[in-house]
Amino acid sequence: MKRVYLTSAALFLLGACQTVPSPHSPTQVLEKATSPALCANDIAEIRDDFLTARVSGCDINSTTAVQISIRPEKTTDPQGKPINNSAWYGFRVDPIQSGTLDVTLQYFNGKHRYHPKISYDGTNWEFLDERKIDKIAEDKTQISLDLDGRPFFISAQEIFTPKGHDNWTDKLAQKSFVTKSEIGRSREDRPIYMLEIETEPTKKKPYVMWVGRQHPPELTGALALIPFSEKVFDESKLSKEFLDNFNILIVPMINPDGVVHGNWRFNMGGMDLNRDWGPFTQPETRAVLGALERFKSGEKNIAFFLDFHSTWRNLLYTQADDEPTTPPMFARDWLKAVDDRLDDEIYPFTREARHNSGKPISKNYMYDTFGISAITYEVGDATPRSAIKLSAKVFAEEMMRLLLEHYEDKP
């Protein structure tokens, strides 16, 4: 029988009122900008001079209205297929006087996907009131913004920069058994960091690994990775037992350049990094490949792999049940254990068990190379943030329990 923690309505309200994508970033009130504006009318100025911003053009429609053009970094993927519709946008509004600013978002090679978020400090975010959003067409949406003198951000999802990731990893690295290391550099020479957790470095233990932020806009996946990780390190009885028996590798942000530039999908080499596991043509994926070298000889064992992403709904891509894995049937048993604990009104999710497609994605590479359960953990774009946090902790607990059960009798 499933347990109900909170009603879905209560969770939605919690998620809509406040989200915390970067809990270790300092809160600061925005000051009036002095940099040149992209465009300005009688009541407001529009800017894009911050990390993760994306505005392709800004035109004045009237004294109280502007139109912002939103374009992807590329229109097709390296195979020539249309770019995945992850139509990221982000801009800053500096009021000149009180009033209502009407902003039309005009998309090119994409459609309106993300419910606008608003923040007056860059840390605390709210979903923009639904009544202030008018979807005119698939590729055009108008939002009405109340101006009260305070500057603010409007963004497709909460802003979570590389610095926010670094603040979080630095805090974890204060633990004596956590090591933060640079495993490579991005196209634009930004560091790619990995956390390694070893409570007994001289003891031979199997490893588990999870990674995130291959696709820049997929913020809800990042919001799940954090509480998932923290549950594993929370020093509960289960956590201590797990860390006594397993080592952990975490690469929380593989594509820092794409995050900084507000890319929809790619790194700055024009590559979807989750189509480069195998070719490893990009410095970001080669950095992860280097971290995996320790397992190639078989002397060290990797037991499980997760890749955190976002999509339209909550789902997990897994191996099919007739594809043998170690541990056997782990995905089936893991998701059943979680489903028994999470009521569908709180966190509905589905499992899509797929045979190996042959695509060079992380899940396929890790399964083909190591024979382990390798799962893509997808979080819905609009999933209430409190539900993301709650469910991630449950997924972490059940992962620990099942892996301990499987390995407890093994040397």
C-alpha positions in Angstrom: 0.0 0.0 0.0 1.4 3.4 -1.0 2.0 6.1 1.6 0.6 9.6 1.1 3.0 12.3 2.3 1.2 15.5 1.1 -1.7 16.2 -1.2 -0.8 17.0 -4.8 -2.4 20.5 -4.4 -0.3 21.2 -1.3 2.8 20.1 -3.2 2.0 22.2 -6.2 1.6 25.3 -3.9 4.9 24.6 -2.2 6.6 24.2 -5.5 5.0 27.3 -7.0 5.7 29.6 -4.1 9.4 28.9 -3.7 12.1 26.9 -5.4 15.7 26.6 -4.4 17.9 25.5 -7.3 21.1 26.7 -5.7 20.7 26.5 -2.0 24.3 27.4 -1.3 24.4 30.6 -3.4 24.2 33.9 -1.4 21.0 35.9 -1.8 21.4 39.4 -3.1 19.0 42.1 -4.1 19.4 43.2 -7.6 20.7 46.7 -8.0 19.8 49.0 -10.9 21.9 48.2 -13.9 24.3 50.6 -15.5 25.2 48.5 -18.6 23.6 49.3 -22.0 20.2 47.8 -22.5 19.3 45.5 -25.4 16.1 47.6 -25.9 14.0 50.0 -23.8 10.6 51.6 -24.0 9.0 54.2 -21.8 8.6 51.9 -18.8 11.4 49.3 -18.8 14.8 48.2 -20.1 15.6 44.6 -21.2 19.1 43.1 -20.6 20.9 39.8 -21.1 24.2 40.5 -19.4 24.2 37.6 -17.0 25.1 33.9 -17.1 22.4 31.6 -18.6 20.7 34.5 -20.3 19.3 33.9 -23.8 17.8 36.6 -26.0 18.3 36.6 -29.8 16.6 39.9 -30.4 14.6 42.6 -28.7 12.2 45.0 -30.5 10.0 47.8 -29.2 6.3 47.2 -30.0 4.9 50.2 -28.1 5.6 52.4 -25.0 4.6 49.4 -22.8 5.4 46.3 -24.9 8.4 44.6 -26.4 9.0 41.5 -28.4 11.9 39.1 -27.6 13.1 36.7 -30.2 14.4 33.3 -29.0 16.6 31.1 -31.2 18.6 28.0 -30.5 22.4 27.8 -30.8 21.9 25.5 -33.9 18.8 24.5 -35.8 19.8 20.8 -36.3 21.8 18.2 -34.4 25.0 16.7 -35.9 22.9 14.1 -37.8 20.8 16.9 -39.4 17.7 16.3 -37.4 15.7 19.3 -36.0 17.0 20.4 -32.6 15.2 19.0 -29.6 12.6 21.6 -28.4 14.2 22.8 -25.3 13.4 26.5 -26.0 15.4 28.2 -23.2 15.1 31.9 -22.6 16.3 34.3 -20.0 16.4 38.1 -19.6 16.4 40.8 -17.0 13.9 43.6 -16.7 14.9 47.0 -15.2 11.8 49.2 -14.6 11.9 52.8 -15.5 8.5 53.5 -14.0 5.5 51.6 -12.6 3.1 49.9 -14.9 2.6 46.7 -16.8 5.1 45.5 -19.4 3.8 43.1 -22.1 6.6 40.9 -23.4 6.0 38.7 -26.5 8.3 35.6 -26.7 8.7 34.8 -30.4 10.4 31.4 -30.9 12.3 30.3 -34.0 13.0 26.5 -34.6 11.1 25.8 -31.3 7.9 26.2 -29.3 7.0 27.6 -26.0 7.9 24.9 -23.5 8.9 26.3 -20.1 6.5 28.1 -17.8 8.2 31.5 -17.0 9.8 31.9 -13.6 10.5 35.2 -11.9 13.1 36.2 -9.3 14.0 39.5 -7.7 17.4 38.2 -6.3 18.5 35.4 -8.6 18.1 32.8 -5.9 14.4 32.6 -4.8 12.0 31.9 -7.7 8.3 31.8 -8.3 6.3 30.5 -11.2 4.7 33.4 -13.0 1.0 33.7 -12.4 -0.8 31.6 -15.0 -3.2 34.5 -15.6 -0.3 36.6 -16.9 0.5 34.2 -19.6 -1.2 34.1 -23.0 -0.1 31.4 -25.5 -0.9 33.0 -28.8 0.5 30.2 -31.0 2.8 27.3 -30.6 5.8 29.6 -31.3 4.5 32.8 -29.7 3.6 33.5 -26.1 2.8 36.9 -24.4 3.5 37.5 -20.7 2.4 40.5 -18.7 4.9 41.7 -16.0 4.0 44.1 -13.2 6.6 46.7 -12.6 7.0 48.1 -9.0 10.5 49.6 -9.3 12.5 46.4 -8.5 14.7 44.9 -11.2 14.0 41.1 -11.8 14.9 38.1 -13.9 12.6 36.2 -16.1 13.8 32.7 -17.1 12.6 29.5 -18.6 13.8 27.7 -15.4 15.6 28.8 -12.3 19.1 30.1 -12.9 21.6 27.6 -11.7 25.1 28.6 -12.9 28.4 26.7 -12.7 29.2 28.8 -9.6 26.0 27.4 -8.0 27.2 23.9 -8.7 30.6 24.8 -7.4 29.2 26.1 -4.2 27.4 22.8 -3.7 30.3 20.6 -4.5 32.6 22.7 -2.3 30.3 22.2 0.7 30.3 18.4 0.2 34.0 18.4 -0.3 34.4 19.6 3.3 33.6 16.1 4.4 36.7 14.2 5.2 35.8 11.3 2.9 34.8 13.4 -0.1 37.4 14.6 -2.7 36.7 17.1 -5.4 38.9 17.0 -8.4 39.0 18.5 -11.9 38.7 15.7 -14.5 38.9 17.9 -17.6 38.2 21.3 -19.2 35.3 22.3 -21.5 35.6 23.8 -25.0 35.8 27.2 -23.4 38.3 26.0 -20.8 35.9 25.8 -17.9 36.6 23.1 -15.3 34.6 19.9 -15.1 34.6 18.6 -11.6 34.0 15.2 -10.0 33.3 14.2 -6.4 34.8 10.9 -5.2 33.5 9.4 -2.0 35.7 6.9 -0.3 35.2 6.3 3.5 38.0 3.7 3.4 40.4 4.3 0.5 42.4 1.2 1.1 39.3 -1.1 1.1 38.2 -2.6 -2.3 34.6 -1.7 -2.9 32.3 -1.5 -6.0 31.5 2.0 -7.3 28.3 3.7 -8.2 28.3 6.7 -10.4 25.9 9.4 -11.4 26.2 12.4 -13.7 24.1 15.5 -14.7 23.6 18.6 -16.8 24.7 17.2 -20.2 21.8 19.3 -21.6 21.9 22.9 -20.3 18.2 23.6 -19.8 17.4 20.4 -17.9 17.3 22.1 -14.6 14.9 19.7 -12.8 17.3 16.9 -13.3 19.9 19.0 -11.5 17.4 19.7 -8.7 16.9 15.9 -8.3 20.7 15.1 -8.3 21.3 17.3 -5.3 18.9 15.8 -2.8 19.6 12.3 -4.2 23.3 12.8 -3.4 22.7 14.4 -0.1 20.5 11.5 1.1 23.4 9.1 0.3 25.7 11.2 2.5 23.3 12.1 5.3 25.0 9.9 7.9 21.9 7.9 8.6 22.2 4.3 9.5 21.5 3.3 5.9 23.9 5.9 4.5 26.7 4.7 6.8 26.2 1.1 5.8 26.1 2.0 2.2 29.3 4.1 2.3 31.0 1.2 4.2 30.4 -1.0 1.2 30.4 1.3 -1.9 32.5 4.1 -3.3 30.8 6.9 -5.3 31.7 9.1 -8.3 29.6 12.2 -9.2 30.0 14.5 -12.1 27.2 17.0 -11.5 27.7 19.3 -14.5 29.2 18.0 -17.7 28.3 20.9 -20.0 29.3 24.2 -18.2 29.7 26.2 -21.4 26.2 25.3 -22.5 24.8 26.4 -19.2 26.6 29.7 -19.2 25.4 30.5 -22.7 21.8 29.5 -22.2 22.1 26.8 -24.9 19.1 24.7 -25.7 20.9 21.4 -26.2 24.6 21.5 -27.2 28.0 22.2 -26.0 30.0 24.9 -27.7 31.3 22.4 -30.2 27.8 22.0 -31.6 27.4 18.5 -30.1 24.7 16.9 -28.1 26.9 15.5 -25.4 24.5 12.6 -24.8 25.1 11.5 -28.4 28.9 11.4 -27.9 29.3 8.4 -25.5 31.3 6.1 -27.7 32.8 8.5 -30.2 34.0 10.8 -27.4 34.8 13.6 -29.8 34.3 16.4 -27.3 36.5 17.5 -24.4 33.6 17.2 -21.9 32.8 13.6 -22.7 36.4 12.7 -22.9 36.8 14.0 -19.3 34.2 11.5 -18.2 35.8 8.7 -20.2 39.0 9.4 -18.3 37.2 9.0 -15.0 36.0 5.6 -16.2 39.4 4.3 -17.2 39.9 2.7 -13.7 37.1 0.2 -14.5 38.4 -0.9 -17.9 40.9 -3.5 -16.6 38.3 -5.1 -14.3 40.4 -4.6 -11.2 37.9 -2.1 -10.0 34.2 -2.7 -10.3 31.4 -0.3 -11.2 27.9 -1.5 -10.0 25.4 1.1 -11.1 25.1 4.3 -13.2 22.5 7.1 -13.3 22.3 10.1 -15.7 20.0 12.9 -14.5 17.9 14.7 -17.2 14.6 16.6 -17.6 11.7 16.1 -20.0 8.0 16.7 -20.2 7.1 14.2 -17.4 8.7 12.0 -14.8 10.1 8.8 -16.3 13.1 6.5 -16.2 14.7 4.9 -19.3 16.1 1.5 -18.4 17.3 -1.7 -20.0 14.6 -4.2 -21.0 14.0 -7.0 -18.6 15.4 -9.6 -21.1 18.7 -7.7 -21.2 20.9 -9.2 -18.5 22.4 -6.8 -16.0 24.4 -6.9 -12.8 22.6 -6.8 -10.4 19.9 -8.9 -12.2 16.5 -7.1 -12.7 17.7 -4.1 -10.7 15.7 -1.5 -12.6 12.5 -3.4 -12.2 13.0 -4.0 -8.5 14.2 -0.5 -7.8 11.3 1.2 -9.4 8.8 -1.1 -7.8 10.2 -0.4 -4.4 10.0 3.4 -5.0 6.5 3.1 -6.5 5.3 1.3 -3.4 6.4 4.3 -1.3 5.4 7.3 -3.5 1.7 7.9 -4.1 1.0 8.8 -7.8 -0.7 12.0 -6.7 2.7 13.1 -5.3 5.2 11.9 -7.9 3.8 10.0 -10.8 6.5 8.4 -12.9 6.7 5.7 -15.6 9.4 3.3 -16.6 10.3 3.0 -20.3 12.3 -0.2 -20.7 14.1 -0.1 -24.0 16.4 -2.4 -25.8 19.7 -0.9 -26.7 19.1 1.4 -29.6 22.7 1.6 -30.6 22.7 5.4 -30.1 25.9 6.7 -28.4 24.1 7.8 -25.2 25.4 7.4 -21.7 22.9 4.6 -20.8 23.8 2.5 -23.8 27.6 3.0 -23.4 27.6 2.1 -19.7 25.5 -1.0 -20.2 27.5 -2.2 -23.3 30.8 -1.6 -21.6 30.2 -2.8 -18.0 27.0 -4.9 -18.2 25.4 -2.9 -15.3 22.0 -1.3 -14.9 22.5 2.2 -16.5 19.4 4.4 -16.1 18.4 7.8 -17.4 16.5 9.6 -14.6 14.2 12.1 -16.3 12.3 14.7 -14.2 9.3 16.6 -15.5 9.9 20.3 -16.4 7.0 21.5 -14.2 7.2 18.9 -11.4 6.7 20.7 -8.1 10.1 21.3 -6.6 9.2 19.9 -3.2 8.1 16.7 -5.0 11.4 16.5 -6.9 13.3 16.7 -3.6 11.1 14.2 -1.8 11.1 11.6 -4.6 14.9 11.9 -5.1 15.4 11.0 -1.5 13.2 7.9 -1.8 15.0 6.8 -5.0 18.3 7.2 -3.2 17.2 5.2 -0.2 15.8 2.3 -2.3 18.9 2.3 -4.5 21.1 1.9 -1.4 18.9 -0.9 0.1 18.8 -2.9 -3.1 22.5 -2.6 -3.9 23.4 -3.6 -0.3 21.1 -6.6 -0.5 22.7 -7.8 -3.7 26.3 -7.3 -2.6 26.1 -8.2 1.1 27.2 -11.8 0.5 29.9 -11.0 -2.0 33.5 -10.6 -1.1 
